[in-house]
Amino acid sequence: MNTRKYLYGAGVFALGMLLLLNYIRFISYYKELSDTDENFIYIYTDSQLPPGIVEECHKSQIGCEVWKIGNVEELSAVSSQPAYSVFGTENMIGEISIAMVRGTGVFSYREMEHLFLDRDFIIDVNLLKWIMYIIIFGGFFCIMVLCLCHNKKWGNKKWLYFVILLIWSLYIKIFISASIEDFPVWSLPGKWSDIEGWRKLGGEVLKQISCIIHFKDYPIICRYYEGVIKSIFYLFLSLILMHLFFKSLLRLRHFGQYT
């Protein structure tokens, strides 16, 4: 029985290590998104970028870089950035142009909308970041609930409250203390009671996420795919692994009752 218990304990330890490694992967993918400084990504597929768009943005004191990505394994910058080679792009759908805009605010939003009126797709990076903040908060809240629920089964152990405090301190250190972008108020409906406006906002978020998935093989869009899709995947996988880890610990504690 002791041998089986030790083997089971080793399995629980391995599950805990898997949980830790999975959490680290979640953090690394999340940083792919949080470390970006763009406000908007405008994607052109069928339509053409307006001529002199970079100069127009610079006149408004807004940063803008325009990149052209083709089927060849090369990513060339139309702006002053140097060109460089990119490999592993054979899965790309076709040739596209991407305008990366940074330094925008509430007052320059409408001007940007006018300058990039003919774009085929838009990614509101600030909006996606705030969606991630909300999802991550929900994830950490669920982790806290899991800890409290399992603590009742263990007889309200005081050490588990320390674990909960540690988890929330990690949340504060990694997310709250980070440089959180200004909320994109331009994306909100005119009134809080505007149900149709909120429905359109939800549809726009889903459309942008779909756009990221669709263009995930392109070098520039790939980091947004990893920062949004993969970080959400590993966050929810962490929740599942934590539930299994606590459940396994409880079984290990009462191992004699199951053997």
Long-range contacts (C-beta under 8 A, 24 or more apart in sequence): 1-256, 1-259, 4-255, 4-259, 5-252, 5-255, 5-259, 8-248, 8-251, 8-252, 8-255, 9-252, 11-248, 12-245, 12-248, 12-249, 12-252, 15-241, 15-244, 15-245, 15-248, 16-245, 18-241, 19-238, 19-241, 19-242, 19-245, 22-234, 22-237, 22-238, 22-241, 23-234, 23-238, 25-230, 25-234, 26-231, 26-234, 26-235, 26-237, 26-238, 27-174, 29-226, 29-227, 29-230, 29-231, 29-234, 30-132, 30-136, 30-227, 30-231, 31-227, 32-223, 32-224, 32-226, 32-227, 32-231, 33-125, 33-128, 33-129, 33-132, 33-223, 33-224, 33-226, 33-227, 33-228, 33-231, 34-129, 34-178, 34-227, 36-125, 36-223, 36-224, 36-227, 37-102, 38-100, 38-101, 38-102, 38-125, 39-101, 39-102, 39-103, 39-104, 39-124, 39-125, 39-126, 40-99, 40-100, 40-101, 40-104, 40-112, 40-116, 40-122, 40-123, 40-124, 40-125, 41-98, 41-99, 41-100, 41-101, 41-122, 41-123, 41-125, 41-220, 41-221, 41-224, 42-98, 42-99, 42-101, 42-116, 42-119, 42-121, 42-122, 43-96, 43-97, 43-98, 43-119, 43-120, 43-121, 43-122, 43-123, 43-211, 43-215, 43-221, 44-96, 44-97, 44-98, 44-99, 44-118, 44-119, 44-120, 45-94, 45-96, 45-120, 45-121, 46-120, 47-118, 47-119, 47-120, 48-97, 48-118, 49-78, 49-97, 49-99, 50-115, 50-116, 50-118, 53-99, 53-115, 53-116, 54-78, 54-79, 56-115, 57-101, 57-115, 60-108, 60-111, 61-103, 62-101, 62-102, 62-103, 62-104, 62-108, 62-112, 63-101, 63-102, 63-103, 64-99, 64-100, 64-101, 64-102, 65-99, 65-100, 66-97, 66-98, 66-99, 66-100, 67-97, 67-98, 67-99, 67-100, 67-220, 68-95, 68-96, 68-97, 68-98, 69-95, 69-96, 69-97, 69-98, 69-218, 69-219, 69-220, 70-95, 71-95, 75-219, 75-220, 86-219, 89-217, 89-218, 89-219, 91-217, 92-217, 92-218, 93-214, 93-215, 93-217, 96-215, 96-218, 98-218, 98-220, 98-221, 100-220, 105-182, 106-185, 106-186, 109-186, 110-186, 121-208, 121-211, 121-215, 122-208, 122-211, 123-208, 123-211, 123-212, 123-221, 123-224, 124-184, 124-187, 124-204, 124-208, 125-181, 125-224, 126-181, 126-182, 126-183, 126-184, 127-184, 127-187, 127-205, 127-208, 128-205, 128-208, 128-209, 128-224, 128-228, 129-180, 129-181, 130-181, 130-183, 130-184, 131-205, 131-228, 132-227, 132-228, 132-231, 132-232, 133-175, 133-180, 135-232, 135-235, 136-171, 136-175, 136-235, 137-171, 137-175, 139-235, 139-236, 139-238, 139-239, 140-167, 140-168, 140-171, 142-239, 143-167, 143-238, 143-239, 143-242, 144-168, 146-239, 146-242, 146-243, 146-246, 147-246, 150-246, 150-247, 150-249, 150-250, 153-250, 154-250, 154-253
